[in-house]
Amino acid sequence: MRWHEVTIYTTEEAIEMVTNFMHELGAGGVSIEESGTLNKERDTSFGQLYDTPLNDIPEGRCEIKSYFSEGSEMERILKELDESLQMLSEIGIDTGSPRVELKDVYDEDWADEWKKYFKPIRVSDRLTIKPTWEEYSPEPDELIIELDPGMAFGTGTHETTTLCLQTLERVIRGGEEIIDVGTGSGILAIAAIKLGAKHVLALDLDQVAVTVANENVALNRLESSITVRKSDLLKVIESGDKSLGITLPVDIVVANILAEVIILFCDDVFNALRAGGTYIASGIIAAKEELVESAMTAAGLTVIEKYYDQNWVAIVARKM
């Protein structure tokens, strides 16, 4: 079968929004390769092994490939993509003068090719992500997250996700009720329950994400502990739905999404948290750190910790 491969050369800051555009335009799959220059140090603090060499993509840049089936209206798709990229620049997201390329590929197995590079990886003191198709014998202290992210989501090893996972491990003491905003594959919700949380409400605006998250929740046999719902940020909790699995206000809100989006709903997070509750926000490019911190402070939250990895930061705030 022939596929139309669209490659976008842009910045790491623009990844989340650009990949979302690709899915909205009907892509059958999206793959992302970020900067991997020989000057970049790789984190091996948890015994990670890397099978592939670092690439020569410049620091802060990335290549996003998306695949459209034969017969797709590529002229329309490219026009809408160009308009979307221009819109990002207008709202202050650095796209780095993006370049778009189109070519045809005929490999029917492209959708599974990435799987051979996704191996079990320990991402914190206790958490290990294991793809469902890999055999693995855990150590007694390891908490295993079974994951099949599908082509729409990452493997959980991106800096923003590992920052969230490591921060959840520091914060969770046991018995917490949590809201996970922008759940994606469901990895943070699953990790939270593995770490001892009582229940997680996992939210995402994308129906594909809701489906994939539910599948991964089932793979980990956590259906009774995680409720997945389609929602625009925290809107669903305003509906009065009694089947969300949590009682407001909650102990923790975690959001691994764009800085620009985090800024938009800090007030809603404040209202959703109990006194003494914790907000973990990641997906924040370092250049946007001060903007996010200012928005949190304006909403009444107190920033108590920050954690960094490469060009990304996770901010931990508390409702005093």
Buried (B, 14 or more C-beta within 10 A) or exposed (E): EEBBBBBBBBBBBBBBBBBBBBBEBEBBBBBBBBBBEEEEEEEEEBEBEEEEEBBEBEEBBBBBBBBBEEEBEBEEBBEBBEEBBEEBBEEEBBBBEBEBEEEEEEEEEBBEEBBEEBBBBBBBEBBBBBBEEEEEEEEEEBBBBBBBBBBBBBBBBBBBBBBBBBBBBBBBEEEBBBBBBBBBBBBBBBBBBBBEBBBBBBBBBBEBBBBBBBBBBEBBEBEEBBBBBBBEBBBBBEEEEEEBBBEEBBBBBBBBBBBBBBBEBBBBBBBBBBEEBBBBBBBBBBEBBEBBBEBBEEBBBEBEBBBEBBBBBBBBBBBE
